[in-house]
Amino acid sequence: MEAAGLNSRAKKLEMPRIAAIHRKTSETDIRLKLNLDGRGKARITTGIRFFDHMLELVARHGAFDLQLTARGDLDVDQHHTVEDVGITLGEAVQKALGTKRGILRAGYFLMPMDETLAAAAVDLGGRPYCVVNAKIAAKRVGDFHVELLEDFFQGFAQAARANVHLRVLYGRSSHHQVEALFKAFARALRFAVARDKRLRQVLPSTKGLL
């Protein structure tokens, strides 16, 4: 009986971690499905094509399956849509993680992209904080307003209750700098949510709470 119980708990811990979120406000209507244990498949529509591409990169480099449809007041500004997508993604990560037992909790990554180098560090420790250090010359990359980068990651950090630190160390191309940041974030998050087989039942905190 004891062995059967252990096997049952082991199978439960190996199940895909999936979340579905519907966030609707007077400014946006967002539906999102996330599988943290996916294969990098993405189907995304936000009305901002470059932003779609960045989220596709998050799915591919994070090895997440991500379905996202966002309808926002883009006739007013991109801000509400970009920020609320960050919040919704953070909510989905928080929900999909469940108890957080057995995860690595923290991850970091250095992402080179030609002449650009970006760094990301993520800690799913329960305390939201976000720092974005990126001096990007262009105001827009494609159809995306670059200043909204921080709003997206701030929204994610708050909803996921995570520390998110991002930095562009150097680079020439604004496109490369933005893309490298999203890729680095995805890779760091991939490590943070990864399961540690040696510590399946262990909460990664000496406080006993995340």
C-alpha positions as CSV (number, residue, x, y, z in Angstrom):
1,M,0.0,0.0,0.0
2,E,2.8,2.4,0.9
3,A,4.5,1.7,-2.5
4,A,1.3,2.3,-4.3
5,G,0.9,5.6,-2.5
6,L,4.4,6.7,-3.5
7,N,3.9,5.7,-7.1
8,S,0.6,7.7,-7.2
9,R,2.4,10.8,-5.8
10,A,5.2,10.4,-8.3
11,K,2.8,10.1,-11.2
12,K,1.0,13.2,-10.0
13,L,4.2,15.2,-9.9
14,E,5.1,14.1,-13.4
15,M,1.7,15.2,-14.8
16,P,1.8,18.2,-17.2
17,R,1.4,21.5,-15.4
18,I,-1.4,23.3,-17.2
19,A,-3.4,26.5,-16.6
20,A,-6.2,28.3,-18.4
21,I,-6.9,32.0,-17.6
22,H,-9.6,34.3,-18.9
23,R,-8.9,37.9,-17.9
24,K,-11.6,40.5,-18.9
25,T,-11.6,44.2,-18.1
26,S,-13.1,47.2,-19.7
27,E,-9.9,47.6,-21.7
28,T,-8.9,44.0,-22.6
29,D,-10.3,40.5,-23.1
30,I,-7.6,37.9,-22.9
31,R,-7.8,34.1,-23.0
32,L,-4.6,32.1,-22.3
33,K,-3.7,28.4,-22.1
34,L,-0.3,27.4,-20.8
35,N,1.5,24.1,-20.5
36,L,4.8,24.4,-18.6
37,D,5.8,20.9,-19.8
38,G,5.1,21.5,-23.5
39,R,7.2,21.4,-26.6
40,G,7.4,25.1,-27.5
41,K,4.2,25.3,-29.6
42,A,2.5,28.6,-29.8
43,R,-0.7,30.1,-31.3
44,I,-0.8,33.8,-30.4
45,T,-2.9,36.8,-31.5
46,T,-2.6,40.1,-29.7
47,G,-3.1,42.6,-32.6
48,I,0.6,43.6,-32.2
49,R,2.5,41.5,-34.6
50,F,6.0,42.1,-33.2
51,F,4.7,41.3,-29.7
52,D,3.1,38.1,-31.0
53,H,6.6,37.1,-32.3
54,M,8.2,37.8,-28.9
55,L,5.6,35.7,-27.1
56,E,6.2,32.9,-29.7
57,L,9.9,33.1,-28.7
58,V,8.9,32.8,-25.0
59,A,7.0,29.6,-25.8
60,R,9.8,28.1,-28.0
61,H,12.7,29.0,-25.8
62,G,10.9,28.2,-22.6
63,A,9.6,24.8,-24.0
64,F,6.1,25.9,-23.1
65,D,2.9,25.4,-25.1
66,L,1.1,28.7,-25.2
67,Q,-2.3,29.6,-26.7
68,L,-3.2,33.3,-26.4
69,T,-5.9,35.5,-27.8
70,A,-5.9,39.1,-26.7
71,R,-8.4,41.8,-27.7
72,G,-7.6,45.3,-26.4
73,D,-8.2,49.0,-27.0
74,L,-5.4,49.3,-29.5
75,D,-7.1,52.4,-30.9
76,V,-6.3,54.1,-27.6
77,D,-2.8,52.7,-27.0
78,Q,-0.8,49.4,-26.8
79,H,-0.2,49.8,-23.1
80,H,-3.3,48.0,-21.7
81,T,-2.9,45.0,-24.0
82,V,0.8,44.5,-23.4
83,E,0.6,45.0,-19.6
84,D,-2.5,42.8,-19.3
85,V,-0.9,40.0,-21.3
86,G,2.0,40.1,-18.9
87,I,-0.4,39.9,-16.0
88,T,-2.3,37.0,-17.5
89,L,0.9,35.1,-18.3
90,G,2.1,35.5,-14.8
91,E,-1.2,34.3,-13.4
92,A,-1.0,31.2,-15.6
93,V,2.5,30.4,-14.5
94,Q,1.5,30.8,-10.8
95,K,-1.6,28.6,-11.3
96,A,0.2,25.9,-13.3
97,L,3.0,25.6,-10.7
98,G,0.6,24.6,-8.0
99,T,2.4,23.9,-4.7
100,K,5.8,24.6,-6.3
101,R,7.2,21.5,-4.6
102,G,10.1,20.0,-6.5
103,I,10.9,23.0,-8.8
104,L,14.3,24.6,-9.1
105,R,12.6,27.9,-8.3
106,A,15.4,30.2,-9.8
107,G,17.0,30.4,-13.1
108,Y,19.3,32.7,-15.1
109,F,20.5,32.9,-18.7
110,L,22.9,34.9,-20.9
111,M,21.5,35.2,-24.4
112,P,23.8,36.3,-27.3
113,M,22.2,37.5,-30.5
114,D,24.8,38.6,-33.0
115,E,26.3,41.8,-31.6
116,T,23.9,41.9,-28.6
117,L,24.2,40.2,-25.2
118,A,21.2,40.1,-22.8
119,A,20.9,38.6,-19.3
120,A,17.9,37.4,-17.3
121,A,17.4,36.1,-13.9
122,V,14.1,34.8,-12.5
123,D,13.2,33.7,-8.9
124,L,9.7,32.3,-8.2
125,G,10.1,33.0,-4.5
126,G,6.7,34.6,-3.9
127,R,7.9,38.2,-3.7
128,P,7.2,40.3,-6.8
129,Y,10.0,42.6,-8.0
130,C,11.1,43.6,-11.5
131,V,14.1,45.4,-12.7
132,V,14.7,46.1,-16.4
133,N,18.0,47.7,-17.4
134,A,17.9,48.3,-21.1
135,K,18.8,51.4,-23.0
136,I,17.2,50.8,-26.4
137,A,17.5,53.6,-28.9
138,A,14.5,52.9,-31.0
139,K,11.0,54.0,-29.8
140,R,9.4,51.3,-31.9
141,V,10.5,47.9,-33.2
142,G,8.2,46.8,-35.9
143,D,4.7,47.8,-34.6
144,F,5.7,47.4,-31.0
145,H,6.3,50.4,-28.6
146,V,9.6,49.6,-26.9
147,E,8.8,51.5,-23.7
148,L,6.2,48.9,-22.9
149,L,8.8,46.2,-22.4
150,E,9.0,47.1,-18.7
151,D,5.2,47.2,-18.4
152,F,4.9,43.6,-19.7
153,F,7.6,42.2,-17.4
154,Q,6.3,44.3,-14.4
155,G,2.9,42.8,-15.0
156,F,4.3,39.3,-15.2
157,A,6.4,39.7,-12.0
158,Q,3.5,41.0,-10.0
159,A,1.1,38.2,-11.1
160,A,3.6,35.4,-10.9
161,R,4.9,36.7,-7.6
162,A,8.4,36.5,-9.0
163,N,11.7,38.4,-9.1
164,V,12.5,39.3,-12.7
165,H,15.8,41.0,-13.5
166,L,16.6,41.8,-17.1
167,R,19.6,43.6,-18.6
168,V,21.0,44.4,-22.1
169,L,24.7,44.3,-21.5
170,Y,25.5,45.7,-25.0
171,G,24.2,45.8,-28.6
172,R,23.7,47.9,-31.6
173,S,20.4,46.7,-33.1
174,S,17.2,47.6,-31.2
175,H,15.5,44.6,-32.7
176,H,18.2,42.3,-31.4
177,Q,18.2,43.9,-28.0
178,V,14.4,43.4,-27.5
179,E,14.5,39.9,-28.9
180,A,17.5,38.8,-26.9
181,L,15.7,40.0,-23.7
182,F,12.7,37.9,-24.4
183,K,14.8,34.9,-25.2
184,A,16.9,35.2,-22.1
185,F,13.7,35.6,-20.0
186,A,12.2,32.5,-21.5
187,R,15.3,30.4,-20.9
188,A,15.6,31.7,-17.3
189,L,12.0,30.9,-16.6
190,R,12.4,27.5,-18.1
191,F,15.1,26.7,-15.6
192,A,13.1,28.2,-12.7
193,V,10.0,26.0,-13.4
194,A,12.0,22.9,-14.1
195,R,11.5,19.9,-11.7
196,D,14.3,18.5,-9.7
197,K,13.8,14.7,-9.5
198,R,15.9,14.5,-6.3
199,L,13.6,16.9,-4.5
200,R,10.2,16.0,-5.7
201,Q,8.4,16.6,-2.4
202,V,10.5,19.4,-1.2
203,L,9.5,23.1,-1.3
204,P,12.5,25.1,-2.4
205,S,12.5,27.4,0.6
206,T,13.7,27.2,4.2
207,K,10.7,29.3,5.2
208,G,8.3,26.5,4.3
209,L,6.2,29.0,2.2
210,L,6.4,30.3,-1.4
